[in-house]
Amino acid sequence: MAEIIAIAEDEEDLRDLLAEFLGSNGYRVIATGSAGEFRAAVEFESIDLAVIDVNMPGEDGLSLARWLNARSSAGIIFATAMNSSIDRIVGLELGGDDYIGKPYHMREMLARIRGLLRRRKSTQAAFAGKRLAAIASVDIVGYTRMIQRDEPGGLALTDRFFRDVVAQSVAARSGFLFKMLGDGALIDFPSVQNAVEWAVDCQSETRAYAGGRGLDDMLRLRIGVAVGDVIVRNGDRFGEVVAFAARVQEAAPPGSIMITDLVRAMTQGKVRANFVATRRELKNVAEPITLWLHETPDLRVAPAASNALRA
């Protein structure tokens, strides 16, 4: 199967030339002229590498790279006429894997692409087996109702929220957002403690973000965290723990965090948030199980107090 390269380049002649050259060398190419076109074109594609112009009209390439890094493991090559050492350092620190100045020779670009894809394949192969991971499942409460009420506004709000709040906070805790679900996301954390601390911080940041924009009734999250073995393949994560994290999230009241008993055992005494034990029934799980709930101050729907036990 041909590797997929996505291009974001506003110079039409250069974009067409690069797309044709890469296509002739066996790659499948998605060529776009702006950040907005790029987002729409790769939303449901699993790309292998992106060539992004830094200085585009509207949203620049650095912002686009942050968005891509939050949802994909694709390699990124920045291509730009701004080629000072400071520009290169900024680009690399903001998520670029390589940086090439314009104008560039097509064969040099091809060599850089081949080298980067080769290195990334080697890295992915080294981590292709099972490993332990904390998976966080995030859901926007009332998403369907919000989209039915105002589809363009709801989609724009969701995009801005994940870009401004979720993606940045995930990166700060060394997480990897590996799947967007329209009304939510799935995130892989190598550290269980980081996953729980991220969930607590994200709920606080979501309340501040929504409150500052008058969106308290529209923007609330449910977050579930589970830990277990995952298999990493083509940037995605597979394993029972991924589905289980989603089930745990579904059991959480709006505005809260729910974690499994194992997550609680691995983080007890290491996080400052207060969790309460509760017995819950989960879909496709035969018997009720013990989960742990963190209630946020503005919680609108309180859990049943009768089956809650203070930790």
N, C-alpha and C positions, 0 to 999 in steps of 0.2 A: 504494500500500500504506500502511495506517495506521501511524503511528509508535507505538511501544510504550513505555508509561510504567509502571514498577513502583513500587508504594507499599509502604513498611514503616511501619505506624502501628498502635500497640496500642489506640488509642481507637476502638472499633468504629463509633460513630455518625459520627465525623469521617471515618474511612476509607471508609465506605460512601457518604457524601455526596460526598467528593472523587472517588471512583471513578465514581459516577453522573454527576457534572458533567463530568468529563473525557471519559467515554464519549459523552456527548451532544454534545461538541464535536469528535468525529471521531477520537479517540485509542483505541487498543486498550489496555486497562488490566489490569494484574495487581496485585491487592490482597492484601496479606498482613499478619498481625498481630504478627509477631515476626521477629527476624533469621534464625532457623532456617527459618521458612516462606519467607522471602524467598530465601535461598540455594537451597532446593530448587526453588522456582518458576522461578528465572531461570538455573539451572545450564546448561540447553541452549537458552536463548533469547538472541537478540541484541537487547537492549533499547536504546532511544535515550536514556532519561532515568529517573532514580530520585528519588522524593521520600521522604526518610528522616527519621523521628522520631529525635532524638538520644537522648532519655531513655526507652528501652524496658526492660522487665524482662529479666533475663538479659544477653545480649550487647547492648551499646549501639550506637547508630547510627554513632558514630565508627569503631568496630571494623569494622562492616559496610561502611562506605564504603572503608576500606583494602582489604578483601577485594575489593570490586567494582572499585576502581581497578586492582588487580593483574591482573584478568582481562578487563576491558572498557574501552571508550572512552566509555561512557555518561556523560552529564552528571549531576550530583548537586545536588539542592536539599535542604538541611537545613531541617526544620520543627520548631520546639521552643518550649516556654514559657520556656526559659532564653535570655533575649534581651539579656544585658549585652554591652558591647563586647568584653570578654574572651572570652565564649562564642563570639561571632561570629568573632573573630580565630582562635581555636583551630579552629573548624569549617572555616574557609576554608583554613587552613594544612594541615589534615589531609585535603585533597582535595575539599572542597566547591566548587562553582562559584557557588552563591548560598545565601542564608540568610534565612529568613523566620520571624518570631515568631508564636506562637499566642496568641490566636485570629487567624486571617487571613480576609480576604474571598476567596471563591472566584474572583472575577474578577481580583483581584490575583495569585493563584497562577497562573491561566491566562496572564496577561500575562507573568509571569516565565518560565513554561515556554516560551511561544512565543518570547520574546526569546532565551533560552538555546539552544533548538534552532536558531533562525535563525543565531546566531553560530557554533555548532558546524558547521552545514552549510557556512558560508562558509569556515571553517578547513579542513574536510575537502576541499572542492573545490580549495583552493589546493595541497593535497598529494596530489591524486588521481593524478598521473602516476607514472612510475617514479622510484625513488631508490635510492641505494646503502645497504645495511643489512647489519649483522652479525647473523645468526640463530643463536641457541643452542637446541639441542634437548636436553631433559632427560628421562631415563628412570629410574624406580625399578627397580632390579634385583630380580627375584623377586617382582614385584607380584602376578602371578596366583596363585602359591603362597601368598603371604601372605593374599590374599582368600579362597582356598579353605579355609585353615586357620581363619580368624576374620574373616568378612566385615564385621560391624559394627565390630569393633576395628580392622581394617585400613583401612576407609574413614575412620574417625575419625582414625586416626594420619596418614593421607595428608593429610587436610584441615588438621589442626593444623600439620603440617610445612610445607606450602606457605604457610600463613598466617604462621607464626612465623619461618621461615627464608628461603624463596625470595622471597616477595612483598616483604619488607622489604629484602633485599639487592639485588633488581632495582631497586627505587625509588632506592636509594642510588647506583646507577650509571647513572641516567637511562634504564633499560630499560623496555620495555612488554611485559607478558605478554599475548599476544593470543590464545592458544588453550590450553585445558586438555584433556588427552588421557586422563584417568583415571589412567594410570600415569606420566604425565609432562606436559610443557608445551613450548610454543614461545615464544621471547622475542625481541623485536626491540631491537637496540641501535644507535643512530645512530653510535656510535664503536666501531671494531673493538678498540681498546685496552681500552675499558670492558668489552666482551664477554668478552675473555680474562681480565682481572683479576677480573671477577665470577665466572667459572667457577672460578678458583683459590680465591677467597674462599668460594664456596658449598660446594665440596668440604670445605674446612677446617671451616666452620660445621656442615655435615652430620655430619662425624665427631664433633664436640663434642656436638651435639644428640643423636645416637644413643648415644654413649658415656655421657652423663649419665643416660640413661634405660634403659640395658641393652639397647639395640636394635641392637648392632653387626652381628648376623647378619641383621637384617630391613630395615635402612634404609641402602642404599648406592646411589649414583647413577652413571650414565654420562652424560657431557656431550659433545656435539659442537658445534663452531662453524664456520660457513662464511660467506663474504661474497659478495654479489652484488646484482643489481637486484631490487627487490620492487615490487609494485603494491599500494597501500593502498586497500581498499574495504570500507566498512561495518565498520571496526574490525578486519578480517582482513588477512592478508598473503598475496599470491600470487606465484608465480615459481619457477623451477627451484631457486633457492638454498634454499627452504624444505624441499623434499624432499631435497635434497643434504645439508643439515645433519642430517636424521634418519638418512640412510645413514652419515654420518661418525660419529654417535653410536653406531650399532649396531656399528661396528667397534671401539669403545673397550672395554677390559676393565673389569669392575666397579670402581668407586671412582676412575676416571681421567677425563682430559679428552683429547679428540682434536680437532685443528684442521687445516684445510686448508693446503696449501702457500702459497696467497695470503694467508691470515690470518697465517701465520708471517712472510712477507715484510713485511707491513704493520706488524707489532708487534715485529720483532727489535730488540733493544736498548732497547725501551720497557717491557717487563715483566720482572720478576725471576725468574719461574718458569722452570725448566729443562725444555725440550722435546727429545724424541728423534725423529729421522726414522725412518720405517718404511714399507715397501711393503705395501699392503693391497688386497685385492680387495673391491669394493663391489657390492652388488646392482644390477643393471641398468646397470653401468658395464663397458664391454668389456675394458679393460686395467687391470692393477693400477696404483695411483697412489701418490704419496708423500703421507703424512700425518704429522702431528707429535703425539707422545704425551707427556702430563705424568702421571707416576706419583705417586700420593699415598703417604705413608708406610705406611698400613695396607692397601695393595693385596693382595688375596687371590689374584688370578689374574695371574701375570706374563706379559707379552707375550713372543713368541719373540725371543730375543736375537740369533739368527743374522742377522736382516734389519734390525737397528737400527743406525743410524749416529749417533754423537754430533754434536750441532750445534757 
